[in-house]
Amino acid sequence: MSEQIEIKTNEDVLGPAKVNPISIGLSCLGSLAAGFLGGLFTLLFTYVFLGSLQTSAIFPYILSLVGFFAILITVSLTFILNRLLFTEKYKQGWVVLAQMSILSIFLFVLITPLYVYVNFVKPDFLIFVFLFHILINILATSLLSEILSNYRYVLLSIYGSFIGFFVASVLSVMFFINFSPSRSAIYSLIGVIVVINFIITLFRLLFEFVYYRIYISTGTDHLGDIFAQIENEEKEAVARAEKELGTFN
């Protein structure tokens, strides 16, 4: 029995992460819950605390800060819930959370001047900056967490995350085109963070699930050693260059 457990553990380490429909469903539900809490935070602070500041010069700064904390709440909770579901995949918990926070701060610093500029030239477009902030930050932190946690199979996460980002962006544009400005504003404040977090999680897990089923059915693992092959090619190129330089000298 202990031998079987050991073999199973070795397969878990060497192969792609195990993904099944139940884990996909639970992870997607967790992403919805995390996005809802982040959106609720945005909605409460925007309407309760920022209502009196909307005509103030500090409004774009505060809105950017609210977006930052809403995103941080959403991506942190999503990662924690995923770590409970995929313990073998997400091992570096605090490291990933710290790097996600640093990246979010970096994007906050970069995007805040855009808030200020748009508020100065076209205040009605400020909600689009907020939408852009949410979309870019969640995509970036999702990719970062996957790179740090699932380096060997990060291409699956990249493909799934970018497709999810594209779908969420298209849905957001369609929403703005077909609905009134008031409904679009509500969507931007609470809906977009739920949608983008859910869709990116869904597509990423679907890619991982399909690849895992292919791996189980065929035994082939095309992505498992792709970075090792690239690294070996680079080492061979460096060794060849050093040898040629030594011969020339």
N, C-alpha and C positions, 0 to 999 in steps of 0.2 A: 504493500500500500504506500509506504514512504517513497519507494522507487517511482511509483506512478505520479505522486505529487511532485517529485523532483523533475521528472520529464516534462510535466505540464508547465512547471515554472520556467524551465529552460526554453520551451516553445514560446512562452509569453515574452521572454526577454529577446529572443532571436527574431521572432516574427512580428507582424503588425499588430496593433492593439485590437483586442477582441471587441467587436461592435455587433449588437443584436437589436432587433426592433424595440425591445423593452427599454434598453439603455438609450436609444435614440429618442423614444417618447419621453422618458424621464428628463433627459437633458434638455429637450425642447421646452418642456413644461417649466423647468428651472430657468431657462433663458427668458421665457415669458414673464415669470414672476419677478426676476431680477430687473428686466426692462420696465415692468409696471411700477416697481418701487422707485426706480430712477426717474421715470416720467412723472410719478406722483410728487416726488421731491421738487421737480422743475415746476410743475403746475402750482403747487402750494406757495413756493417762494416767489413765483412770478406774479401771481394774482394777489397774494396776501401782503407780501413785503415789498414788491417792486411796483405795485400799482401807483403809489404816490411819487415814485421816482422816475416815471416814464418820460417826463419832460426834462428831467435833470441831466446834467452833463455826465454824471457818473453812471447813468443807466446802462450804457453798453459794457462798461467794466463789470458791473454787477451781473448782467445777463451772461457774460462770458464765464464769470466765476460760478454761477449757478449751473451752467452747462458742464463745466469741469467736474463739479462734485456729483452731478447726476450721472455722468459717464463713469466716474470712478466707482460709484456705488454699484452701477449695473455690471461693469466688467469684473469687478472684484467678486461680487456674489455669484456671477456666472462661473467664474473660474473655480471658486470654492465648491460649488455644487458639482461641477464636472470632475473635480478632484475626488469627491466622494464616490462618484460612479466609476471612474477610470483610475484607480489607485496606482496601477502599474505604469500608467502613462505619465501622470502628473505627479512627479516625485518632489520637484524643487518648488514647494509651495511659497515660502516667504521670498525666495529669490525672484520668482516670477511676479508676485504681487508688487514687490519693490520696483522692479523694472517697468511694470505696467504703470505704476504711479509716476515714475520719472518721465516716461514717454508722454503721459497725459499732461504733466506740468510743462514739458517742452512744447507740445502742441498748443497748450493754453497761452504760453508766452508768444508764440508765433501768430496765433489767430486773433488774439485780443486787439492788436492794431487794426485789423480788418473790421472788427466790430465798430471801433471808434470812427474809422474812415467812412464806412457805409452809413452810420448814424448821422454823420455830418453832411454827406452829400445826398443821401436817399434813405431817410429813416424807415420808410415802408418796406425796404428790402432787408431790414435787420434780421427778420425771421429766417431769411434764406441763408444768412451767415450762420445762424444758430443751427439750421438744418445741415449745412456743410460741416460744421464743427462736430456734430453728432456722428455723421456718416464716416468721416475720415478717422476720427479718434477711435471709434469702435472697431473699424477695420484694422487699423494699425495695432491696437492692443491685442486683438484676436490673433493676428499674424505673429506678433511678438511672443505671446504665450505658447503658441504652437511650436515656434522655432526653438524656444528654450526647453520645451517639454518633449517634443517629438521630432528631433532633428533628422533622423533617418527617413521619416515619411512626411517631411514638412511640405513636399510638393502637393500631396493630397489636400492639405489644409490650405495651401495657397490657391489652388484651383477652386476648391469649394468656397472659400471666403470671398474671392473676387467675383465669382458667379452670384453669390448671395448679395454682395454689395451692389452689383449691377441690377439685380432684380429689385432690391429695395429702393434703389435710386429711381428706376423706372416707375415703380408704384407711387413713389413720392411725387414725381412730376405729374403723373396722371391724376393724383389726388388734388394737386394745386390747380390743374387745368379744369377739372370737372366740379369742384366744390367752391363754395363761397369763401371769401377771405377770412371770415371768422372761424369757419370749420377748419380751414387750412392752418390757421394759427394754432388751434387746439391740437391738430394732428402733429404739428411741428414740435409743440411743447411736450406732449405726452405720448403720441402715437408713434412717431418715427423711431424713438429709442427702443420701443418694444418691437417694432417691425424689423429693424435692421439687426437687432440682437438675435431675434428668433430665426430670421432667414439665413443669416451667416452661420449660425449653429446648425440649422437643418441641413444646408447644402454641404457643409464641411463633414458632418457625420454621415450623410448619404454617400459621399465619395469614399470615406473610410470604410463604410459597410460594404460597398460594392467591391472594393479592393480586397477586403478581408475574405469575402466569399470566393473571389477568384483565387486567392492564396490557398484557401482550404480545399477548393475543388481541384486545382491543378498542381499545387505545390510549388509554383513559381513565385518568386519575389523579386520583381524587376527593380523596385525602388529601394530595396533593403540595402544594396551595396553600391548604389549609384554615386554617392558622395565618396565612398571608399575608392571607387574607380577613378574619380576625378582627382582625389588626393594622390593616388599612386601615379597618375599621369603627370601631375605637377612635380612630384618627387623625382620621377624619371627625367623630366625635362631639366630640372635643376642639376641633377647628377650629371647629365649629359653636357650641360653648359660648363659645369665646373671641370669636367674631364677635358673638354675642348680648350678651355682657358689654360689648364695645366700643361697641355700638350703644346700650345702656342708659346707659352713662356719658356 
